[in-house]
Amino acid sequence: MSVVKVPDASGKTITLLEWDGRFYPPFPPEVVMNVPSVKLRDDDIFLCSFAKSGTHWMSEICRMLIHGRTDIEVKPKGQFMLEIMPQETLDKEPSPRILNTHYRFDRMPTDLKNKKTKIVYIRRNPKDVVVSFYNHTLKLKRWYEYEGEFKDYFELFLDGKLDYGSWFDYVKDWEKTMAENPDLPILDCTYEDLKEDPIREIGRIANFLGVQSNEDLFKNIAESCNIEIMKTRLKSHFQFLEDGVNVVCRKGETGDWKNWFTVAQNERFDQIYKQRMADSKLKFKFTS
């Protein structure tokens, strides 16, 4: 593993880690590489997603479901993120743990298959992902040291030269994983469905996790996990602040890409999407 500077067309660079041809955020290298060896518990739950696809949102929802109430202690998902937290830190957390990672399946903990760990997989349309990812990278200067423009970052995204590599490879890899491992309990969710009907989707997640159906609880969770309340809840955690500003929870919208993409960029993206996703059955909603 090595630290690399990935340049965009303007010469601006992003600081990343490179491990066997894939890029990762500049987290502690020994932690990043140890993820496959992390020891799991029988009652662990996993949240998996490409970065900027709603993991913090899903983490709050799942924690509230497991506890059966909304007035729970603030524990941002970074405290349970495998590529940030070493094994000894994760071991101190009480069960059931709701762990998370942005890794592809082949670099997940090897324990996962044996224990048949429940996985909540959330995906988001890539146009909103790249906009959210850009704002995240730009604002989190102490990690990425990036100051480039969106038009150049857009090209890096299409080339798969950002954290965790190609979005296209990521979602197709998880699609293949679900098809080839029908015995693994994986719930496929989308950011857009959760925005469209949060109570319905929270109910679906609850059923998957084995939480008793409770419409009032689902409604309270939906209200407690809106973007403005989450900004306030998570603000106290050091990872999510840059100059006092929350850089993880920004807008939480669907279709914000329309405020960023030019006509030419949208046409180029659609063309590449059509080519790269030609063999995929996945469907995404690009507008609300």
C-alpha positions in Angstrom: 0.0 0.0 0.0 1.2 3.5 -0.9 0.2 7.1 -0.5 -0.5 8.6 -4.0 -1.4 12.0 -5.4 -4.1 11.6 -8.0 -4.2 14.6 -10.4 -7.1 16.0 -12.2 -7.0 17.8 -15.6 -6.1 21.1 -14.0 -3.2 19.7 -12.0 -5.0 19.7 -8.7 -4.4 16.5 -6.7 -6.3 14.3 -4.2 -4.3 12.4 -1.6 -5.4 8.7 -1.5 -4.1 5.3 -0.6 -3.5 2.7 -3.4 -3.8 -1.0 -2.6 -3.5 -3.5 -5.4 -4.8 -1.0 -8.0 -7.7 0.3 -5.9 -7.9 3.7 -4.2 -8.9 4.3 -0.6 -9.2 7.4 1.6 -6.0 8.4 3.5 -7.0 6.5 6.6 -4.4 4.6 8.7 -3.0 2.1 6.2 -2.7 -0.7 8.8 -6.5 -0.4 9.4 -7.4 -0.1 5.8 -5.6 -3.4 5.0 -6.8 -5.3 8.0 -10.5 -5.1 7.1 -10.6 -8.7 5.6 -9.3 -10.0 8.9 -11.7 -8.2 11.2 -13.4 -10.7 13.6 -17.2 -10.6 13.6 -19.9 -11.5 16.1 -22.9 -13.6 15.4 -25.3 -10.7 15.9 -23.4 -8.0 13.9 -25.2 -6.1 11.2 -23.4 -4.6 8.2 -24.3 -1.4 6.3 -22.6 -1.4 2.9 -22.6 1.3 0.2 -20.4 3.3 -2.1 -19.4 6.5 -0.4 -21.9 9.4 -0.3 -24.9 7.1 -0.8 -26.7 7.5 2.5 -24.7 5.4 5.0 -25.0 7.9 7.9 -28.7 8.1 7.3 -29.1 4.4 7.2 -26.9 4.0 10.3 -29.2 6.3 12.3 -32.3 4.4 11.1 -30.9 1.0 11.9 -29.7 2.0 15.4 -33.1 3.4 16.3 -34.8 0.3 15.0 -32.6 -2.0 17.0 -33.1 0.1 20.2 -36.8 0.6 19.6 -36.7 4.3 20.2 -35.3 7.6 18.8 -33.8 9.1 21.9 -30.6 7.1 21.7 -27.0 8.1 22.3 -25.2 9.8 19.4 -22.8 7.3 17.8 -21.9 8.4 14.3 -21.2 5.7 11.8 -17.5 6.6 11.7 -17.2 4.9 15.1 -18.2 1.6 13.5 -16.4 2.0 10.1 -14.0 -0.9 9.4 -11.5 1.1 7.4 -11.2 3.7 10.2 -11.5 1.8 13.4 -9.0 -0.9 14.5 -10.2 -4.3 15.7 -9.4 -3.4 19.4 -11.7 -0.4 19.2 -14.5 -2.2 17.5 -14.2 -5.0 20.2 -15.1 -2.5 22.9 -18.5 -1.8 21.4 -21.5 -3.6 22.9 -23.6 -5.9 20.8 -25.4 -5.7 18.6 -22.9 -3.7 16.5 -24.0 -2.0 13.3 -20.8 -2.0 11.4 -20.2 -0.3 8.0 -17.8 -0.1 5.2 -17.5 1.1 1.6 -15.5 -1.9 0.5 -16.4 -4.2 -2.3 -17.4 -7.7 -1.3 -14.1 -9.4 -2.0 -12.4 -7.3 0.7 -15.1 -7.6 3.3 -14.2 -9.6 6.5 -13.8 -13.3 5.7 -16.0 -14.1 8.7 -19.0 -12.7 6.9 -19.8 -15.7 4.8 -19.4 -18.2 7.7 -21.6 -16.2 10.1 -24.2 -15.2 7.4 -24.1 -11.7 8.7 -27.1 -9.5 7.8 -26.1 -6.8 5.3 -28.2 -3.7 4.5 -26.9 -2.5 1.2 -27.9 1.0 0.1 -27.2 2.5 -3.3 -27.8 5.9 -4.8 -28.0 7.3 -8.3 -24.4 8.2 -9.5 -25.2 11.7 -10.6 -26.1 12.8 -7.1 -23.2 10.7 -5.7 -20.6 12.6 -7.7 -22.0 15.9 -6.6 -22.1 14.9 -3.0 -18.6 13.3 -3.2 -17.2 16.5 -4.7 -18.5 18.7 -2.0 -17.3 16.2 0.7 -13.8 16.0 -0.8 -13.5 19.8 -1.4 -14.5 20.6 2.2 -12.6 17.9 4.0 -9.2 19.5 3.3 -7.3 17.8 6.1 -7.9 14.4 4.5 -7.9 15.0 0.8 -6.0 18.3 0.3 -8.1 19.0 -2.8 -9.0 22.3 -4.4 -10.1 21.5 -7.9 -13.2 22.4 -9.8 -16.3 20.2 -10.3 -15.7 19.8 -14.0 -12.3 18.1 -13.3 -13.6 16.1 -10.4 -16.4 14.9 -12.7 -13.8 13.3 -15.0 -12.0 11.6 -12.1 -15.3 10.1 -11.0 -16.0 8.7 -14.5 -12.4 7.3 -14.6 -12.8 5.7 -11.2 -9.8 7.6 -9.8 -11.5 8.5 -6.4 -12.0 6.8 -3.0 -13.0 3.1 -3.5 -12.5 3.2 -7.2 -15.2 3.0 -9.9 -18.8 3.5 -8.9 -19.8 1.4 -11.9 -17.5 -1.5 -10.8 -18.8 -1.2 -7.2 -22.5 -1.5 -7.9 -22.0 -4.2 -10.5 -19.8 -6.1 -8.1 -22.5 -6.0 -5.4 -25.2 -7.0 -8.0 -23.1 -10.0 -8.9 -22.5 -10.8 -5.2 -26.2 -10.9 -4.5 -26.9 -13.1 -7.5 -24.1 -15.6 -6.7 -24.7 -15.7 -2.9 -28.5 -16.3 -2.5 -27.8 -17.8 1.0 -26.4 -14.5 2.3 -29.0 -12.2 3.9 -28.7 -9.0 1.9 -31.4 -6.2 1.8 -31.1 -4.1 -1.3 -32.2 -0.5 -0.6 -32.0 2.7 -2.6 -31.6 6.3 -1.4 -34.3 7.5 -3.7 -36.9 5.0 -2.3 -36.0 6.0 1.2 -36.6 9.7 0.3 -39.8 8.9 -1.5 -41.5 6.9 1.2 -39.4 6.7 4.4 -42.0 5.0 6.5 -42.5 2.2 4.0 -38.8 1.6 3.6 -38.1 1.8 7.4 -40.7 -0.9 7.8 -39.0 -3.0 5.2 -35.6 -2.6 7.0 -37.3 -3.5 10.3 -38.7 -6.7 8.9 -35.2 -7.6 7.5 -33.6 -7.0 10.9 -36.3 -8.9 12.8 -37.7 -5.8 14.5 -41.4 -6.0 15.4 -43.6 -3.9 13.2 -44.5 -0.6 14.8 -46.0 2.1 12.6 -45.6 4.8 15.2 -41.9 4.0 15.7 -41.3 4.0 12.0 -42.9 7.4 11.7 -40.9 8.8 14.6 -37.7 7.4 13.1 -38.5 9.0 9.8 -39.0 12.4 11.4 -35.9 12.0 13.6 -33.7 11.1 10.7 -34.4 14.1 8.5 -31.4 16.0 7.2 -31.6 19.0 9.5 -32.0 17.0 12.7 -29.1 14.7 11.6 -26.9 17.7 11.1 -27.5 18.8 14.6 -27.1 15.3 16.1 -23.8 14.6 14.3 -22.2 18.0 14.7 -20.5 17.1 17.9 -18.4 14.4 16.3 -14.9 15.6 15.2 -14.8 13.6 12.0 -17.6 15.5 10.4 -16.5 19.1 11.0 -14.2 21.3 8.9 -13.9 24.8 10.2 -17.0 24.2 12.3 -19.1 23.1 9.3 -20.7 19.7 9.0 -19.2 18.2 5.8 -21.1 14.9 5.8 -24.7 15.9 5.9 -25.1 18.6 3.2 -28.5 18.7 1.5 -29.8 15.1 1.5 -31.7 15.8 -1.7 -32.6 13.8 -4.8 -31.8 15.4 -8.1 -29.3 18.0 -6.9 -27.1 17.0 -9.8 -29.3 19.2 -12.1 -27.8 22.2 -10.3 -24.3 21.1 -11.1 -24.2 19.2 -14.5 -24.0 21.1 -17.7 -25.9 19.8 -20.7 -22.7 18.4 -22.2 -21.7 16.7 -18.9 -25.2 15.1 -18.6 -25.1 13.8 -22.1 -21.5 12.4 -21.6 -22.5 10.8 -18.3 -25.6 9.2 -19.9 -23.5 7.8 -22.7 -20.9 6.3 -20.3 -23.6 5.0 -18.0 -25.3 3.2 -20.9 -22.1 1.6 -21.9 -20.8 0.6 -18.4 -24.2 -0.6 -17.2 -25.3 -2.4 -20.3 -25.1 -5.8 -18.6 -26.7 -4.7 -15.4 -30.3 -5.1 -14.3 -30.1 -2.3 -11.7 -32.4 0.6 -12.0 -31.9 4.1 -10.5 -34.1 7.2 -10.1 -32.3 10.3 -11.2 -35.0 12.8 -10.2 -37.5 13.0 -7.4 
